[in-house]
Amino acid sequence: MFTQIELSYDFSALEPYIDALTMETHYTKHHAAYAKNLNAALEKASDKDRERGIECLLKDITSLPEEIRTAVRNNGGGFYNHNVYFDTMAPGTGGIPSGRLASQIDKNFGSFDLFKEKLSAASIARFGSGWGWLSTDKNGTLTVSSSANQDNPLMDGSGFPILGIDVWEHAYYLKYKNLRADYVKAFWNVIDWKKVGSLYEKAIEA
């Protein structure tokens, strides 16, 4: 059974950038529903599929029985994406990354500022609901992309996500209304770059 990642901070801890009501609703309603619905869908899966990790399920989504494939794609994606999202935010963070991740950002994008512009633009421009992503391949090469709904780079084999900006309206509408760009700008103040760096190291060393 898949369970939500436990938050290491209070719902109010990311204010003023992300408000407490949004955090509480996002985590206890939306994320919880994805976890519940994913587990329900997998009740119809084989024992082998139920024992696979979420990353393996999403990487090999097309191998699942058609009866449950869409439900696992939507809810498994929502479950996984939100785990990454909540885990890579923390109070008193923001700033810039360091170490190997920082060097690779400079190598692949020219500078941190250029990377920030690119990921912000990809997130803001996503039509409808979706995500902006920073991902890495096995060689450590970083890419920026966006995906619709609850899809992510694991599903198309384009990379391993290490940072995701949720641009579904439920992630920001209570505070920012229709001003997605303001939310994306604020999001940079709560990114836990130590955690993102840890995910980067884990991905390239796996």
Secondary structure in CASP SS format (residue, H / E / C, confidence):
PFRMAT SS
TARGET T0000
AUTHOR 0000-0000-0000
METHOD secondary structure of the structure
MODEL  1
M C 1.00
F C 1.00
T C 1.00
Q C 1.00
I C 1.00
E C 1.00
L C 1.00
S C 1.00
Y C 1.00
D C 1.00
F C 1.00
S C 1.00
A C 1.00
L C 1.00
E C 1.00
P C 1.00
Y C 1.00
I C 1.00
D C 1.00
A H 1.00
L H 1.00
T H 1.00
M H 1.00
E H 1.00
T H 1.00
H H 1.00
Y H 1.00
T H 1.00
K H 1.00
H H 1.00
H H 1.00
A H 1.00
A H 1.00
Y H 1.00
A H 1.00
K H 1.00
N H 1.00
L H 1.00
N H 1.00
A H 1.00
A H 1.00
L H 1.00
E C 1.00
K C 1.00
A C 1.00
S C 1.00
D H 1.00
K H 1.00
D H 1.00
R H 1.00
E C 1.00
R C 1.00
G C 1.00
I H 1.00
E H 1.00
C H 1.00
L H 1.00
L H 1.00
K H 1.00
D C 1.00
I H 1.00
T H 1.00
S H 1.00
L C 1.00
P C 1.00
E H 1.00
E H 1.00
I H 1.00
R H 1.00
T H 1.00
A H 1.00
V H 1.00
R H 1.00
N H 1.00
N H 1.00
G H 1.00
G H 1.00
G H 1.00
F H 1.00
Y H 1.00
N H 1.00
H H 1.00
N H 1.00
V H 1.00
Y H 1.00
F H 1.00
D H 1.00
T C 1.00
M E 1.00
A C 1.00
P C 1.00
G C 1.00
T C 1.00
G C 1.00
G C 1.00
I C 1.00
P C 1.00
S C 1.00
G H 1.00
R H 1.00
L H 1.00
A H 1.00
S H 1.00
Q H 1.00
I H 1.00
D H 1.00
K H 1.00
N H 1.00
F H 1.00
G C 1.00
S C 1.00
F H 1.00
D H 1.00
L H 1.00
F H 1.00
K H 1.00
E H 1.00
K H 1.00
L H 1.00
S H 1.00
A H 1.00
A H 1.00
S H 1.00
I H 1.00
A H 1.00
R C 1.00
F C 1.00
G C 1.00
S C 1.00
G E 1.00
W E 1.00
G E 1.00
W E 1.00
L E 1.00
S E 1.00
T E 1.00
D C 1.00
K C 1.00
N C 1.00
G C 1.00
T C 1.00
L E 1.00
T E 1.00
V E 1.00
S E 1.00
S E 1.00
S E 1.00
A E 1.00
N C 1.00
Q C 1.00
D C 1.00
N C 1.00
P H 1.00
L H 1.00
M H 1.00
D H 1.00
G C 1.00
S C 1.00
G C 1.00
F E 1.00
P E 1.00
I E 1.00
L E 1.00
G E 1.00
I E 1.00
D E 1.00
V C 1.00
W C 1.00
E H 1.00
H H 1.00
A H 1.00
Y C 1.00
Y H 1.00
L H 1.00
K H 1.00
Y H 1.00
K C 1.00
N C 1.00
L C 1.00
R H 1.00
A H 1.00
D H 1.00
Y H 1.00
V H 1.00
K H 1.00
A H 1.00
F H 1.00
W C 1.00
N C 1.00
V C 1.00
I E 1.00
D C 1.00
W H 1.00
K H 1.00
K H 1.00
V H 1.00
G H 1.00
S H 1.00
L H 1.00
Y H 1.00
E H 1.00
K H 1.00
A H 1.00
I H 1.00
E H 1.00
A C 1.00
END
